[in-house]
Amino acid sequence: MDPPKDAVKKAIAQGQALIKSGKSKSEASQAMYALLKDEPREVTVAAFVTGASLTEKGALTYWYNCKRRAEKQVSPK
C-alpha cells in the first residue's frame, strides 16, 4: 500500500484536532471530506476511521452522507 498523501495526512490531523476541540464526528468528517473529495472511497473511509474516531461501518455511512451533501450543493436547483 502506498504511503498516505499529504492531503490525507492533513485531513486526518484536522479531523483529530476538531474531535479534540469538542466538535462532533459529523463536523470532523465533513471538514475532512472537503480535503479528500477527489480521493477514492477506500482512502477517505480509512481516513475517517483514524481522523474522526469512527468505526469502519460508521465511516462508510459518513462518507456517503458527505458525498450526498457535496453533490446537493453543486447541482442546480
C-alpha positions as CSV (number, residue, x, y, z in Angstrom):
1,M,0.0,0.0,0.0
2,D,1.3,3.5,-0.9
3,P,2.1,5.9,1.9
4,P,-0.6,8.4,2.7
5,K,-0.6,11.6,0.5
6,D,-0.2,15.0,2.1
7,A,-3.9,15.7,1.7
8,V,-4.8,12.6,3.6
9,K,-2.3,13.4,6.4
10,K,-3.7,16.9,6.6
11,A,-7.3,15.7,6.7
12,I,-6.5,13.2,9.4
13,A,-4.7,15.8,11.5
14,Q,-7.6,18.3,11.0
15,G,-10.2,15.7,12.0
16,Q,-8.3,14.7,15.1
17,A,-7.9,18.4,16.1
18,L,-11.7,19.0,15.6
19,I,-12.6,16.0,17.7
20,K,-10.2,17.0,20.4
21,S,-11.7,20.5,20.5
22,G,-15.1,19.1,21.1
23,K,-16.6,19.1,17.6
24,S,-18.9,16.3,16.6
25,K,-17.8,13.3,14.4
26,S,-20.1,14.7,11.7
27,E,-18.4,18.1,11.7
28,A,-15.0,16.5,11.7
29,S,-15.8,14.2,8.8
30,Q,-17.4,17.0,6.7
31,A,-14.2,19.1,7.1
32,M,-12.1,16.1,6.2
33,Y,-14.3,15.2,3.2
34,A,-13.7,18.7,1.8
35,L,-10.0,17.9,1.6
36,L,-10.5,14.3,0.4
37,K,-13.4,14.6,-2.1
38,D,-11.1,13.6,-5.0
39,E,-9.7,10.6,-3.2
40,P,-11.1,7.0,-3.7
41,R,-13.8,5.9,-1.3
42,E,-11.5,3.4,0.5
43,V,-8.9,6.1,1.2
44,T,-11.5,8.6,2.5
45,V,-13.2,5.9,4.7
46,A,-9.8,4.9,6.2
47,A,-9.0,8.5,6.9
48,F,-12.4,8.9,8.7
49,V,-11.7,5.9,10.9
50,T,-8.4,7.4,12.0
51,G,-9.2,11.1,11.9
52,A,-12.8,11.2,13.2
53,S,-12.7,8.1,15.5
54,L,-15.3,6.2,13.5
55,T,-15.8,2.5,13.0
56,E,-15.4,1.1,9.5
57,K,-19.2,0.9,9.0
58,G,-19.7,4.3,10.6
59,A,-17.0,5.8,8.4
60,L,-18.7,4.4,5.3
61,T,-22.0,6.0,6.3
62,Y,-20.4,9.3,7.0
63,W,-18.6,9.2,3.6
64,Y,-21.9,8.5,1.8
65,N,-23.6,11.4,3.7
66,C,-20.8,13.8,3.0
67,K,-20.8,12.8,-0.7
68,R,-24.5,13.3,-1.0
69,R,-24.3,16.7,0.7
70,A,-21.5,17.8,-1.6
71,E,-23.4,16.7,-4.7
72,K,-26.5,18.5,-3.5
73,Q,-24.6,21.8,-3.1
74,V,-23.1,21.6,-6.6
75,S,-26.3,20.5,-8.5
76,P,-28.6,23.3,-9.7
77,K,-32.0,23.6,-8.1
